[in-house]
Amino acid sequence: MSRARPVVAVTSPGLWAQRREIETLLDADIRLLGTSLPFAIDGYVGWGGRASGLRARRFGRRFGKRVVLLEDGFLKSYAPGRDEPAHSYVVDRSGIYFDATRPNDLNALAERGLTDDQDGRVRSVVDFIRKNRLSKYNNSPILPLSDSGLPSGRPFVLIIDQVAGDASIAGALADETRFGDMLVHARDHYPDAVIAARTHPAASERSPVINAARRLGIDIVVPGRMNPWPLIEEADAVYTVSSQLGFEALMSGTKVHAFGVTYYSHRGLTVDHCAAPVPRPPASLEAVFHAAYIDYSRYLDLHDRRPVEVERALDQMLTVRQQRNQVTPRIYTGGLSPWKRRALDPFVVGPQGRAVHCASLKQAVALAKANGGQVALWGTSRPMPDAVAAVRFEDGFIRSRGLGANLALPSSLAMDWDHVYYDARGESRLEHIIANHVFSDDLIERAERLIRSIVEKGVSKYNVGDAVAFPTVVPGRLRILVPGQVEKDASIRYGSPVVKTNRGLVTAVRALFPEAYLAYKEHPDVTSGMRSGGEVPDAADIIVRDGDIKDWIAWCDRVETMTSLAGFEALIRDKPVGVHGIPFYAGWGLTDDRLPVPRRTRVASKQMLAAAALILYPFYVHPLSGMPCRVEELVEEIALKRHVPVSVFRRVLLALSQSINRSAVKIRDRRA
């Protein structure tokens, strides 16, 4: 009986660590080389031109088994290295694309014609890549050409550097002398142009272009670190041995001189300066793109690692870059707890790398000053450090599946300046967005779709609470939900100057609506015993502790609150809301405001408010991957209720935290 799936052996520990993804890419069962006898193996898997690839070929020849070589795809990740999950891989069963000394799958794919639908799809994908300036790696800053260091107003040609000794150079039937040949050709054929060199981030002292320029005495300009698209778009010509940037230059419409044999050369698209071992028929850019990026490449969802199409991979790649490009200077923190560090880490990766955590705020300020970084603070409690850029973080509005007090990692955080969104003493970044942003029709439509999805899928901030039996109320009697808050919370201290307690809030609501049925919903952190909710608000008709807040919003006729996010959640569900403090959603013409907010003069729609608070303002990371995601992806994931593994460390930390917090609450309540 034949096996349902082939069994293949990976030929290195590094590939074994990636076995789950390889299993998906190949639809095969994975073994580690040496753990199964050859007769039980259908093939061997290696990585490109590395030792594991050579090992796979050797074992394949020895035992007469198939060989599969893997490599990073042409749209790999935000940054080089294995710290970032790959958007794409290439899978080759006859060779590998950068090795022109033997057949490979990509060459054969490039010689197939395209249907009209395929041609249209390619043009759409290429337009997306060009418009958004996406590349294999995307952590270089997007700068105008004027910031490149090139002389203003002069034409230039661009030489693409590579890493000396890289297998892609020998595979292109070239060696390091070809980099000198490119420089000489550029000098002789573009005598009026500046010669610029795009250096490889891993080249360092092994830069073939820089070393050749020194040897030949040819002056070159090396632009600073920047996204390559402005360079390849504006160059009079691009020179390459075998770099992928050569194909991106073709996508931009720039002339490309190829000094090696690449998958895109010798097809009538490039000016070729060497002979191919086997003549190649001409192919269009669209045909080569379809072969390389669609037929030959395999894409995995960034979060759940299921196979996806190139379009979804590009959307996710753009989302990662857009979020991380908002963290331009490197982040330094000081004195954060291990839990806060862990919660913050996935949100504060930027072009300069990951956050640096210091033992004290003083140390963080010193390092930020010395390195042009910025200091991250949590919430409003600490003052901003002087003479250093600083940002504040706080939980977002679709936070997690579970409470922060129960150490559920946040899936959204808000980044702000002097005032976070709940601090009504001054304008927050969110308030600035609501007051000033030009909301396009597309953004408003996206917000409307998002609201509909949140409501239909039953998603809220914490997504906790079981089903509950609602109280029976006499028909016609007004039902008011009064959401409780944690009374020591900063949102009350800085956002509710008059009513400051849950008991006082319920008393104020009873005075406004003496005949109404008041349901006071205790805050989940108070119900769990982790935080204090103050005195029992006995003016309520019922005090409830069960159920999710969204279900109680659906039950009630209106919501009355100090600053609770439940008011915002009620607004997007079309419930009337009265506010006794100054939350971010008050003062825009959508709420019944018990306090004036003179500086908020714009009249905002529900869609504008949702677009600002849920799309433009927060950062999001996916619960499965910890990678940036769109809010729509987070809503979908929360609705799926998939299990997210909890580490032993987190369980122990949770038990200790709960014990300490409950003891502190009991002591505080006794003193009160």
MOGIGI-V921329 format. One record per residue. N is the residue number from 0. PHI is phi in whole degrees, 0 to 359 (NA if undefined). PSI is psi in degrees with one decimal (none if undefined). D_LAST is the distance of its C-alpha to the last C-alpha in Angstrom with 2 decimals. Layout:
n: (N;N)
phi: (PHI;PHI)
psi: (PSI;PSI)
d_last: (D_LAST;D_LAST)
//
This chain:
n: (0;1;2;3;4;5;6;7;8;9;10;11;12;13;14;15;16;17;18;19;20;21;22;23;24;25;26;27;28;29;30;31;32;33;34;35;36;37;38;39;40;41;42;43;44;45;46;47;48;49;50;51;52;53;54;55;56;57;58;59;60;61;62;63;64;65;66;67;68;69;70;71;72;73;74;75;76;77;78;79;80;81;82;83;84;85;86;87;88;89;90;91;92;93;94;95;96;97;98;99;100;101;102;103;104;105;106;107;108;109;110;111;112;113;114;115;116;117;118;119;120;121;122;123;124;125;126;127;128;129;130;131;132;133;134;135;136;137;138;139;140;141;142;143;144;145;146;147;148;149;150;151;152;153;154;155;156;157;158;159;160;161;162;163;164;165;166;167;168;169;170;171;172;173;174;175;176;177;178;179;180;181;182;183;184;185;186;187;188;189;190;191;192;193;194;195;196;197;198;199;200;201;202;203;204;205;206;207;208;209;210;211;212;213;214;215;216;217;218;219;220;221;222;223;224;225;226;227;228;229;230;231;232;233;234;235;236;237;238;239;240;241;242;243;244;245;246;247;248;249;250;251;252;253;254;255;256;257;258;259;260;261;262;263;264;265;266;267;268;269;270;271;272;273;274;275;276;277;278;279;280;281;282;283;284;285;286;287;288;289;290;291;292;293;294;295;296;297;298;299;300;301;302;303;304;305;306;307;308;309;310;311;312;313;314;315;316;317;318;319;320;321;322;323;324;325;326;327;328;329;330;331;332;333;334;335;336;337;338;339;340;341;342;343;344;345;346;347;348;349;350;351;352;353;354;355;356;357;358;359;360;361;362;363;364;365;366;367;368;369;370;371;372;373;374;375;376;377;378;379;380;381;382;383;384;385;386;387;388;389;390;391;392;393;394;395;396;397;398;399;400;401;402;403;404;405;406;407;408;409;410;411;412;413;414;415;416;417;418;419;420;421;422;423;424;425;426;427;428;429;430;431;432;433;434;435;436;437;438;439;440;441;442;443;444;445;446;447;448;449;450;451;452;453;454;455;456;457;458;459;460;461;462;463;464;465;466;467;468;469;470;471;472;473;474;475;476;477;478;479;480;481;482;483;484;485;486;487;488;489;490;491;492;493;494;495;496;497;498;499;500;501;502;503;504;505;506;507;508;509;510;511;512;513;514;515;516;517;518;519;520;521;522;523;524;525;526;527;528;529;530;531;532;533;534;535;536;537;538;539;540;541;542;543;544;545;546;547;548;549;550;551;552;553;554;555;556;557;558;559;560;561;562;563;564;565;566;567;568;569;570;571;572;573;574;575;576;577;578;579;580;581;582;583;584;585;586;587;588;589;590;591;592;593;594;595;596;597;598;599;600;601;602;603;604;605;606;607;608;609;610;611;612;613;614;615;616;617;618;619;620;621;622;623;624;625;626;627;628;629;630;631;632;633;634;635;636;637;638;639;640;641;642;643;644;645;646;647;648;649;650;651;652;653;654;655;656;657;658;659;660;661;662;663;664;665;666;667;668;669;670;671)
phi: (NA;283;287;294;228;293;249;234;254;275;249;201;300;298;290;299;295;260;298;295;289;295;302;290;298;259;50;220;272;252;235;268;310;97;266;224;289;305;294;269;248;269;186;233;240;226;252;42;267;279;303;295;293;296;295;298;296;296;290;298;293;296;252;65;250;292;234;239;251;247;204;301;283;281;236;272;189;293;220;295;104;273;288;255;296;279;286;211;227;246;235;229;254;231;182;209;299;272;254;278;278;212;297;214;294;294;301;294;295;291;266;272;283;247;283;300;295;295;298;295;296;300;300;294;292;298;300;296;298;294;300;262;53;266;217;299;240;224;261;276;296;273;238;290;300;296;263;278;92;282;300;292;84;255;293;212;245;242;261;269;278;219;270;303;85;294;298;290;284;296;296;271;61;228;216;291;295;292;290;294;299;296;298;296;297;297;296;282;260;229;295;266;262;289;263;254;240;271;282;275;299;261;285;53;286;262;280;299;291;296;294;292;297;297;295;269;70;260;284;227;246;253;300;292;298;199;304;287;298;301;288;287;286;263;292;293;201;240;249;210;272;206;291;298;298;298;288;297;296;298;299;277;89;270;294;237;263;256;256;218;262;247;294;256;272;60;234;87;260;239;271;263;246;205;264;277;296;228;303;244;287;300;213;283;303;297;293;293;299;301;298;281;267;245;284;273;270;238;245;241;304;297;252;258;63;273;298;222;274;301;297;291;299;294;300;291;299;294;300;300;294;300;289;289;289;278;254;289;287;293;269;236;238;220;77;285;293;305;292;297;300;296;293;279;311;292;270;242;269;221;303;270;114;275;294;252;261;250;290;223;294;300;294;298;297;297;291;297;298;291;245;67;263;224;262;260;242;257;74;253;293;260;289;292;295;283;59;211;295;216;227;244;239;206;304;276;264;239;278;185;263;129;274;298;295;264;64;286;296;288;257;215;226;256;254;218;251;295;233;282;301;269;267;281;289;201;281;273;297;296;299;298;297;300;283;234;294;270;275;288;299;297;293;297;294;297;298;296;296;295;303;299;294;300;291;294;270;67;259;224;291;255;59;235;112;264;299;220;271;279;293;275;238;305;307;93;279;294;255;243;265;244;285;284;228;279;292;273;292;296;294;277;302;253;232;222;288;253;273;234;227;295;297;295;296;296;298;294;292;298;294;284;228;297;263;282;266;257;253;268;259;295;295;302;294;286;301;287;84;275;223;260;254;79;292;293;280;285;281;281;284;209;249;244;234;259;87;278;301;295;290;288;296;296;287;276;265;201;238;237;211;280;221;301;297;303;297;294;296;290;301;287;258;66;260;296;226;251;240;255;237;231;290;298;267;270;87;250;88;252;237;272;268;277;234;285;230;301;283;266;249;283;265;250;271;302;292;297;297;293;298;292;281;248;247;276;270;276;260;234;231;278;300;281;248;71;260;306;214;280;300;297;293;294;301;297;293;299;293;289;58;288;286;250;302;247;288;299;303;293;296;296;298;297;299;296;298;297;297;295;295;294;296;295;295;297;297;296;293;294;294;291)
psi: (130.4;149.2;150.4;-37.0;149.4;156.1;122.7;148.6;127.8;149.1;22.3;153.8;-34.3;-41.3;-33.9;-37.4;-24.1;19.9;-32.7;-41.0;-38.7;-38.0;-41.1;-44.1;-40.3;-6.2;53.5;161.6;137.2;135.3;158.9;135.3;129.7;-11.9;-7.9;148.1;151.1;-35.0;-21.0;3.8;134.3;-19.7;176.1;143.4;129.6;174.4;107.8;-127.5;10.1;178.4;-38.2;-34.9;-43.3;-38.9;-41.8;-42.1;-40.8;-45.7;-34.7;-43.1;-41.7;-40.8;6.5;37.7;158.5;154.7;134.2;127.5;137.3;156.4;162.8;144.6;177.8;-11.8;88.7;-60.6;-178.7;-43.4;156.2;161.9;165.8;0.3;-20.8;129.4;141.7;137.8;-30.9;156.6;162.3;145.6;122.2;130.1;3.6;-14.9;-140.2;147.3;-30.3;0.8;99.1;1.1;-9.2;163.5;154.7;163.3;-33.1;-40.5;-42.9;-38.8;-34.8;-16.9;3.1;145.7;167.6;144.8;167.8;-38.8;-41.9;-41.2;-43.2;-38.1;-44.2;-46.0;-38.9;-43.0;-42.9;-41.4;-40.2;-44.9;-45.4;-46.0;-40.6;1.0;53.4;149.0;-172.1;-45.4;151.4;27.1;3.6;140.7;145.0;107.6;151.2;159.2;-27.9;-19.3;9.5;-17.1;-2.8;147.0;133.1;135.7;-2.5;142.2;158.1;154.7;153.3;123.3;125.3;120.7;161.0;178.5;127.0;135.9;-2.8;142.9;-24.8;-20.7;-52.2;-36.7;-23.7;14.2;38.9;174.4;-174.0;-17.4;-22.1;-24.2;-37.7;-38.4;-38.8;-42.8;-44.1;-44.1;-43.2;-41.3;-41.4;-32.5;-12.8;65.3;-23.3;-1.8;146.1;139.8;115.0;146.9;122.7;101.3;153.1;136.0;-22.8;1.9;-50.0;-125.0;-8.7;33.2;110.5;-36.3;-49.2;-42.0;-38.1;-39.9;-40.9;-43.8;-38.3;-9.1;31.9;128.0;132.0;158.3;130.0;103.7;153.3;174.0;121.8;159.7;134.7;-17.6;-43.3;-32.5;-49.0;-25.9;-35.9;-10.5;145.6;-32.0;155.7;134.0;136.7;153.9;-57.2;17.5;146.1;-25.8;-23.4;-40.5;-36.6;-34.6;-38.8;-40.6;-31.0;-6.3;10.7;144.7;136.5;126.1;119.5;120.0;11.5;174.7;108.1;172.7;-21.8;-3.5;168.4;30.1;16.8;5.2;-24.6;159.9;110.9;131.9;21.4;167.4;141.9;145.6;-29.9;129.9;142.0;138.8;152.8;152.4;148.1;160.7;-40.9;-39.6;-41.9;-41.2;-48.5;-42.8;-46.7;-45.9;-20.0;-51.7;-42.2;-30.9;151.2;134.5;138.7;139.1;136.0;-23.0;-52.2;-1.9;29.3;155.8;137.6;171.5;165.6;-34.8;-41.1;-38.8;-40.6;-41.2;-43.9;-38.0;-43.0;-40.0;-44.0;-48.9;-42.2;-42.5;-45.9;-26.5;-9.2;-11.3;68.3;-60.0;155.7;144.5;136.3;138.0;158.1;124.7;13.1;148.7;158.7;-35.6;-44.3;-39.0;-46.5;-38.5;-35.7;-32.1;-51.5;-15.8;-15.4;35.3;132.2;-172.7;-26.2;-0.3;-165.3;166.1;149.9;120.6;125.0;158.7;-28.9;158.4;-36.0;-43.9;-40.6;-42.7;-43.0;-44.5;-38.3;-42.6;-43.7;-28.8;11.5;30.1;-169.3;151.9;132.5;131.6;155.1;116.8;-157.3;-8.3;-31.6;144.4;155.6;136.1;145.0;147.3;29.6;142.0;137.7;150.1;154.3;143.5;148.8;160.4;143.8;-171.5;-14.2;87.7;-50.9;174.8;86.3;166.1;147.5;-35.9;-22.4;15.6;30.1;122.9;138.3;143.5;-5.3;142.2;150.3;133.8;130.4;-175.6;-121.0;-33.6;122.9;172.4;-27.5;-1.9;97.5;1.7;-16.4;176.5;125.4;170.5;-36.8;-46.1;-39.2;-40.7;-48.5;-40.1;-26.6;-18.7;143.6;106.3;109.6;163.4;-39.5;-40.7;-41.0;-41.3;-39.4;-42.8;-39.6;-42.6;-39.5;-46.3;-46.7;-41.0;-43.7;-44.5;-46.2;-35.4;-5.2;44.7;138.6;-161.8;-51.8;-24.7;50.5;163.0;140.1;175.6;149.4;148.3;119.6;149.9;149.6;127.5;139.7;129.1;135.6;-15.8;133.0;128.1;119.3;129.7;127.6;100.2;128.1;159.0;166.8;116.1;-23.2;1.0;146.0;-25.0;-27.4;-43.1;-40.9;-3.6;-1.2;83.1;-18.1;-64.8;121.1;1.3;156.2;-39.1;-42.7;-35.9;-47.7;-38.1;-42.5;-39.2;-39.6;-37.9;-36.4;-33.8;72.3;-25.9;-2.2;159.9;116.1;120.0;112.9;118.7;112.2;143.1;139.6;-34.5;-31.6;-43.6;-39.0;-9.8;6.3;-25.3;164.7;137.1;6.9;-160.6;148.1;127.3;85.2;-1.1;-7.1;152.3;-29.7;141.9;120.8;146.0;-10.8;163.3;156.0;146.9;-32.8;-33.0;-36.4;-32.2;-41.2;-32.6;-36.0;169.3;-25.9;164.9;137.6;129.6;163.8;-73.9;11.2;144.2;-19.4;-29.8;-42.4;-42.4;-32.2;-39.3;-46.2;-9.7;13.9;31.8;142.0;142.2;129.4;134.7;133.7;-1.4;-153.4;68.1;170.0;-24.0;2.0;155.3;7.0;12.2;9.4;-15.6;160.8;104.3;122.1;-15.6;142.7;149.2;78.9;-31.7;-14.3;101.0;-13.4;143.0;117.7;149.6;165.9;-39.4;-39.1;-43.6;-43.7;-39.2;-42.7;-49.4;-27.8;-19.2;-51.9;-29.9;-49.2;163.3;144.3;141.6;150.3;137.1;-30.4;-36.3;-23.0;13.6;152.2;144.2;167.2;154.7;-34.1;-35.7;-38.7;-43.7;-44.0;-42.8;-43.0;-39.6;-30.7;-24.9;38.8;150.1;131.3;119.3;143.0;125.3;159.0;-40.8;-44.2;-37.0;-43.9;-45.2;-38.7;-45.4;-44.3;-44.8;-44.0;-41.7;-45.9;-45.7;-41.5;-37.8;-42.0;-39.4;-42.1;-43.7;-44.6;-41.5;-36.4;-40.5;-35.4;none)
d_last: (74.80;73.43;69.84;67.63;66.60;68.31;67.03;66.97;66.24;64.31;65.86;63.01;59.50;58.20;59.64;58.28;54.78;55.56;57.05;54.77;55.86;59.47;59.39;58.43;60.96;63.85;62.86;63.74;62.48;61.83;62.91;62.89;66.37;67.64;65.49;68.08;71.86;73.79;75.26;71.75;70.94;72.07;71.39;69.72;67.14;66.97;65.56;68.15;70.23;67.99;68.85;67.30;69.53;72.62;71.64;71.29;74.74;76.27;74.98;75.90;79.48;79.72;78.68;79.81;76.32;74.80;72.73;69.80;68.61;65.25;64.14;61.43;62.09;63.03;59.51;57.55;54.03;51.92;52.90;55.39;54.41;53.00;49.36;49.87;50.82;54.29;54.96;58.54;61.14;64.90;66.74;70.41;72.79;75.88;74.76;72.16;72.35;72.68;75.58;78.85;80.95;80.46;79.74;76.20;74.73;73.77;77.34;78.53;75.70;76.50;80.02;79.05;79.27;76.43;76.28;75.43;71.95;71.37;72.68;70.35;67.35;68.22;68.58;65.17;63.50;65.38;64.38;60.71;61.06;62.92;60.67;57.53;59.31;58.31;59.93;59.82;56.88;54.66;52.50;54.81;53.77;55.59;57.42;60.32;63.69;63.51;60.79;62.91;64.82;68.13;70.48;70.00;72.88;74.78;75.47;74.25;74.76;72.07;72.71;70.24;69.51;68.79;67.96;71.03;71.98;70.01;71.69;71.81;74.31;76.76;76.19;77.35;80.63;79.71;78.85;77.35;80.63;79.95;77.17;79.79;82.12;79.50;79.14;82.91;83.35;80.61;82.18;85.66;84.91;82.21;83.57;81.67;78.30;75.55;74.94;71.23;69.81;66.78;65.70;64.04;60.49;61.57;64.95;64.07;67.15;68.83;69.33;72.89;73.05;71.99;74.22;77.14;76.70;76.87;79.92;81.73;80.72;79.34;76.63;73.58;70.25;67.14;64.46;60.86;58.52;58.38;58.73;62.45;63.21;63.89;66.32;68.20;68.39;69.89;72.17;75.90;76.02;73.92;75.38;74.16;75.37;73.15;69.67;67.73;67.31;71.02;70.41;67.51;69.98;72.37;69.63;69.27;73.03;73.86;77.05;76.43;78.79;78.44;79.76;78.83;79.13;75.85;75.03;75.38;78.46;82.15;81.51;82.67;79.23;79.50;82.14;82.99;84.27;85.01;86.60;84.79;86.11;86.71;87.47;84.70;85.26;83.59;80.19;78.07;74.70;73.18;74.94;73.79;70.21;70.16;71.63;69.19;65.89;66.24;68.81;68.35;64.60;61.88;58.41;55.17;51.99;49.62;46.78;48.18;51.56;53.73;57.06;56.93;59.43;59.86;58.34;54.94;55.07;55.82;52.93;50.53;52.16;51.71;48.04;47.39;49.24;47.73;44.15;44.95;47.01;43.89;42.75;45.75;44.85;43.56;39.80;38.14;34.54;32.74;29.88;29.02;27.91;30.76;29.19;28.94;32.51;33.75;32.15;33.65;37.08;39.00;38.07;39.24;42.82;45.31;48.93;48.17;46.65;43.30;40.20;40.16;36.88;36.37;34.12;32.83;32.67;35.15;37.63;37.24;37.94;40.99;42.43;41.86;43.67;46.48;47.07;46.42;43.33;39.93;36.42;33.98;30.25;27.53;25.67;24.93;22.69;25.69;28.38;31.89;34.24;37.01;40.60;40.02;39.78;36.35;34.87;31.42;30.74;28.21;28.39;31.03;31.07;32.90;31.03;31.88;32.29;28.82;25.38;24.83;21.92;24.67;26.94;29.36;31.44;31.51;34.80;34.15;32.76;32.96;34.52;33.87;34.39;32.17;29.99;29.12;29.41;25.83;25.91;27.31;27.78;31.20;33.72;33.14;36.12;35.39;35.41;38.63;40.20;39.42;40.75;43.83;45.01;48.33;47.67;50.98;52.21;51.99;48.32;47.54;49.46;47.64;44.26;45.49;46.58;43.26;41.29;43.66;43.25;39.42;39.46;42.30;40.87;37.33;35.67;32.19;29.80;28.63;31.09;28.98;28.70;31.25;33.27;31.52;32.85;31.99;31.39;34.47;34.37;37.10;39.62;39.34;35.68;33.80;31.49;28.64;26.54;23.08;22.02;18.34;17.25;14.83;12.58;12.73;16.44;19.00;20.77;18.17;17.80;21.60;22.84;20.94;20.98;20.32;18.35;15.36;13.29;14.80;14.16;15.89;18.62;19.50;19.65;21.96;24.09;24.48;25.74;28.22;29.37;28.97;31.46;30.33;28.98;25.61;24.72;21.29;21.75;18.73;19.05;20.90;18.64;15.71;18.25;19.41;16.03;16.49;13.91;10.71;11.63;8.57;9.10;12.53;15.21;17.17;19.89;21.39;24.38;23.49;20.78;22.72;22.11;25.75;28.45;29.00;27.90;31.59;32.44;29.90;31.32;34.74;33.67;32.22;34.17;31.82;28.55;25.92;23.46;21.69;23.25;23.47;26.72;27.21;28.56;31.24;32.04;32.51;34.79;37.12;37.30;38.41;35.47;34.45;31.19;29.12;26.83;24.12;23.79;26.63;27.11;30.41;32.13;31.56;34.21;37.26;38.37;36.91;33.62;32.64;30.82;28.42;28.50;31.78;32.64;35.83;36.78;37.05;40.42;41.94;42.17;41.46;42.38;40.33;42.68;42.24;38.47;38.79;41.45;39.33;36.04;37.59;40.94;41.18;37.73;36.36;37.93;38.49;39.43;40.66;38.72;42.00;43.42;40.77;43.39;43.04;43.68;43.87;41.06;43.54;43.99;40.27;40.01;43.01;41.66;38.27;40.26;42.51;39.59;41.56;40.12;38.96;39.23;36.13;36.91;36.10;34.31;31.98;31.31;30.45;28.28;26.47;25.82;24.47;22.29;20.84;20.17;18.44;16.32;15.24;14.33;12.27;10.41;9.85;8.68;6.19;5.01;5.40;3.78;0.00)
//
